[in-house]
Amino acid sequence: MKELLAEASKNETGGGEGIEVLKNEPFSNHPLLGGKYSSGQYTYKIYHLASKVPSFIRLLAPKNSLESHEEAWNAYPYCKTVIMNPKYMKENFRVIIDSLHLQDAGNSENVSQILEPKFNQCQVFCWMDRWHGLTMEDIRAIEDKVKEELDKQRQEGEVRGTRADSD
């Protein structure tokens, strides 16, 4: 899965737009899911999205509103991802995604330990990860290479991938 995300990221980055990886480093002593997990890989990314929306939205959108930030703590099999817009929405916008990969057919109940009534509003999406069996060192090497490629693509050439219609 990481390889698929890396390829998609590269295809959507270029010409000053796309994904900017600011941090990609190991973390420890950061309790997650009630303290069950506390170490893994931390990433901080910025998604530059201005060219991905129609021009009339760019005209109406306030400065910095088309830039999203993502923090993720991947402590496989658990991962916490936080999406925000700190330059425009400040602390008023935050999406938190908790995911847990389990060795079952999806029949485990309330694996994220969500309290009622929120539990009944949740939806779960599951798929097989292509990177199953890779070591943490393998994954870090892939992520380091992708970061370098994204940085180069974002700074050079034209906007790539999904774009709004021509202005």
VENLIN-V489064 format. One record per residue. N is the residue number from 1. RES is the residue in one letter. SS is DSSP state (h for helix, s for strand, l for the rest). PHI is phi in degrees with one decimal (* if undefined). OMEGA is omega in whole degrees, -180 to 180 (NA if undefined). Layout:
n=N res=RES ss=SS phi=PHI omega=OMEGA
n=N res=RES ss=SS phi=PHI omega=OMEGA
//
This chain:
n=1 res=M ss=l phi=* omega=179
n=2 res=K ss=h phi=-57.3 omega=-180
n=3 res=E ss=h phi=-64.6 omega=179
n=4 res=L ss=h phi=-65.8 omega=178
n=5 res=L ss=h phi=-64.4 omega=179
n=6 res=A ss=h phi=-64.0 omega=179
n=7 res=E ss=h phi=-64.4 omega=178
n=8 res=A ss=h phi=-62.0 omega=179
n=9 res=S ss=h phi=-61.3 omega=-180
n=10 res=K ss=h phi=-65.5 omega=-180
n=11 res=N ss=h phi=-70.4 omega=-178
n=12 res=E ss=l phi=-105.6 omega=-175
n=13 res=T ss=l phi=-118.5 omega=177
n=14 res=G ss=s phi=161.8 omega=176
n=15 res=G ss=l phi=62.2 omega=180
n=16 res=G ss=l phi=85.4 omega=-178
n=17 res=E ss=s phi=-115.7 omega=175
n=18 res=G ss=s phi=109.9 omega=-170
n=19 res=I ss=s phi=-105.2 omega=178
n=20 res=E ss=s phi=-115.7 omega=180
n=21 res=V ss=s phi=-93.1 omega=-180
n=22 res=L ss=s phi=-89.2 omega=179
n=23 res=K ss=s phi=-138.7 omega=174
n=24 res=N ss=s phi=-153.5 omega=-171
n=25 res=E ss=s phi=-148.1 omega=176
n=26 res=P ss=s phi=-65.3 omega=173
n=27 res=F ss=s phi=-130.0 omega=175
n=28 res=S ss=l phi=-149.9 omega=-179
n=29 res=N ss=l phi=56.8 omega=176
n=30 res=H ss=l phi=-125.2 omega=-173
n=31 res=P ss=l phi=-62.7 omega=179
n=32 res=L ss=s phi=-127.6 omega=178
n=33 res=L ss=l phi=49.7 omega=178
n=34 res=G ss=l phi=67.8 omega=179
n=35 res=G ss=l phi=86.9 omega=180
n=36 res=K ss=l phi=-66.2 omega=-179
n=37 res=Y ss=s phi=-129.2 omega=-177
n=38 res=S ss=l phi=-144.2 omega=179
n=39 res=S ss=l phi=-145.4 omega=-180
n=40 res=G ss=s phi=166.1 omega=-178
n=41 res=Q ss=s phi=-116.8 omega=179
n=42 res=Y ss=s phi=-105.5 omega=174
n=43 res=T ss=s phi=-131.0 omega=174
n=44 res=Y ss=s phi=-131.8 omega=-176
n=45 res=K ss=s phi=-127.7 omega=172
n=46 res=I ss=s phi=-119.0 omega=177
n=47 res=Y ss=s phi=-102.3 omega=178
n=48 res=H ss=s phi=-91.4 omega=-166
n=49 res=L ss=l phi=-117.8 omega=-173
n=50 res=A ss=h phi=-54.9 omega=-177
n=51 res=S ss=h phi=-77.0 omega=-177
n=52 res=K ss=h phi=-90.1 omega=-180
n=53 res=V ss=l phi=-120.0 omega=179
n=54 res=P ss=l phi=-60.7 omega=-175
n=55 res=S ss=h phi=-60.2 omega=-179
n=56 res=F ss=h phi=-66.1 omega=177
n=57 res=I ss=h phi=-71.7 omega=177
n=58 res=R ss=h phi=-58.5 omega=179
n=59 res=L ss=h phi=-66.5 omega=-177
n=60 res=L ss=h phi=-87.4 omega=-174
n=61 res=A ss=l phi=-70.9 omega=176
n=62 res=P ss=l phi=-63.9 omega=178
n=63 res=K ss=l phi=-54.2 omega=178
n=64 res=N ss=l phi=71.1 omega=-179
n=65 res=S ss=l phi=-76.6 omega=-179
n=66 res=L ss=l phi=-102.4 omega=177
n=67 res=E ss=s phi=-130.9 omega=179
n=68 res=S ss=s phi=-110.5 omega=178
n=69 res=H ss=s phi=-113.4 omega=180
n=70 res=E ss=s phi=-132.1 omega=171
n=71 res=E ss=s phi=-112.7 omega=179
n=72 res=A ss=s phi=-141.0 omega=175
n=73 res=W ss=s phi=-116.5 omega=-178
n=74 res=N ss=s phi=-97.2 omega=178
n=75 res=A ss=s phi=-114.9 omega=-173
n=76 res=Y ss=l phi=-39.7 omega=19
n=77 res=P ss=l phi=-91.3 omega=-179
n=78 res=Y ss=s phi=-105.6 omega=176
n=79 res=C ss=s phi=-142.4 omega=175
n=80 res=K ss=s phi=-115.1 omega=180
n=81 res=T ss=s phi=-121.9 omega=179
n=82 res=V ss=s phi=-123.2 omega=177
n=83 res=I ss=s phi=-105.4 omega=-179
n=84 res=M ss=s phi=-150.4 omega=178
n=85 res=N ss=l phi=-135.0 omega=-170
n=86 res=P ss=l phi=-69.1 omega=-178
n=87 res=K ss=l phi=-78.8 omega=-179
n=88 res=Y ss=l phi=-110.9 omega=-176
n=89 res=M ss=l phi=-84.9 omega=-179
n=90 res=K ss=h phi=55.4 omega=-179
n=91 res=E ss=h phi=-88.6 omega=-175
n=92 res=N ss=h phi=-86.3 omega=179
n=93 res=F ss=l phi=-136.6 omega=-179
n=94 res=R ss=s phi=-157.5 omega=175
n=95 res=V ss=s phi=-114.4 omega=-179
n=96 res=I ss=s phi=-112.4 omega=-180
n=97 res=I ss=s phi=-117.9 omega=175
n=98 res=D ss=s phi=-107.0 omega=178
n=99 res=S ss=s phi=-133.4 omega=-179
n=100 res=L ss=s phi=-139.6 omega=179
n=101 res=H ss=l phi=-91.4 omega=-179
n=102 res=L ss=l phi=-120.3 omega=179
n=103 res=Q ss=l phi=-88.3 omega=176
n=104 res=D ss=l phi=-145.2 omega=-177
n=105 res=A ss=l phi=-92.1 omega=180
n=106 res=G ss=l phi=85.4 omega=-177
n=107 res=N ss=l phi=-101.7 omega=175
n=108 res=S ss=l phi=-72.3 omega=-177
n=109 res=E ss=l phi=-99.7 omega=173
n=110 res=N ss=l phi=47.4 omega=-177
n=111 res=V ss=l phi=-66.8 omega=178
n=112 res=S ss=l phi=-87.9 omega=178
n=113 res=Q ss=l phi=56.3 omega=180
n=114 res=I ss=l phi=-83.7 omega=-180
n=115 res=L ss=l phi=-82.2 omega=173
n=116 res=E ss=l phi=-61.4 omega=1
n=117 res=P ss=l phi=-89.1 omega=-178
n=118 res=K ss=h phi=-60.3 omega=-175
n=119 res=F ss=h phi=-57.6 omega=-177
n=120 res=N ss=h phi=-71.3 omega=-180
n=121 res=Q ss=h phi=-95.1 omega=-175
n=122 res=C ss=l phi=-83.2 omega=172
n=123 res=Q ss=l phi=-124.3 omega=-177
n=124 res=V ss=l phi=-121.7 omega=176
n=125 res=F ss=l phi=-117.6 omega=-177
n=126 res=C ss=l phi=-126.5 omega=172
n=127 res=W ss=l phi=-157.5 omega=178
n=128 res=M ss=l phi=-80.2 omega=179
n=129 res=D ss=l phi=-89.5 omega=178
n=130 res=R ss=l phi=-67.8 omega=-176
n=131 res=W ss=l phi=-92.6 omega=177
n=132 res=H ss=l phi=-57.6 omega=179
n=133 res=G ss=l phi=97.7 omega=177
n=134 res=L ss=l phi=-73.8 omega=176
n=135 res=T ss=l phi=-81.1 omega=177
n=136 res=M ss=h phi=-60.9 omega=178
n=137 res=E ss=h phi=-64.9 omega=177
n=138 res=D ss=h phi=-60.5 omega=-179
n=139 res=I ss=h phi=-65.1 omega=179
n=140 res=R ss=h phi=-63.2 omega=179
n=141 res=A ss=h phi=-64.9 omega=177
n=142 res=I ss=h phi=-61.1 omega=-178
n=143 res=E ss=h phi=-65.7 omega=177
n=144 res=D ss=h phi=-63.1 omega=179
n=145 res=K ss=h phi=-63.6 omega=180
n=146 res=V ss=h phi=-64.0 omega=178
n=147 res=K ss=h phi=-58.5 omega=179
n=148 res=E ss=h phi=-61.0 omega=-179
n=149 res=E ss=h phi=-66.1 omega=179
n=150 res=L ss=h phi=-64.2 omega=179
n=151 res=D ss=h phi=-58.7 omega=-179
n=152 res=K ss=h phi=-64.7 omega=-179
n=153 res=Q ss=h phi=-65.2 omega=-178
n=154 res=R ss=h phi=-66.8 omega=-176
n=155 res=Q ss=h phi=-87.8 omega=-175
n=156 res=E ss=l phi=-121.4 omega=171
n=157 res=G ss=l phi=73.5 omega=-176
n=158 res=E ss=l phi=-95.9 omega=174
n=159 res=V ss=l phi=-62.4 omega=-177
n=160 res=R ss=l phi=-118.5 omega=173
n=161 res=G ss=l phi=74.4 omega=-177
n=162 res=T ss=l phi=-62.0 omega=179
n=163 res=R ss=l phi=-139.7 omega=171
n=164 res=A ss=l phi=-71.2 omega=178
n=165 res=D ss=l phi=-57.5 omega=179
n=166 res=S ss=l phi=-57.3 omega=-180
n=167 res=D ss=l phi=-69.8 omega=NA
//
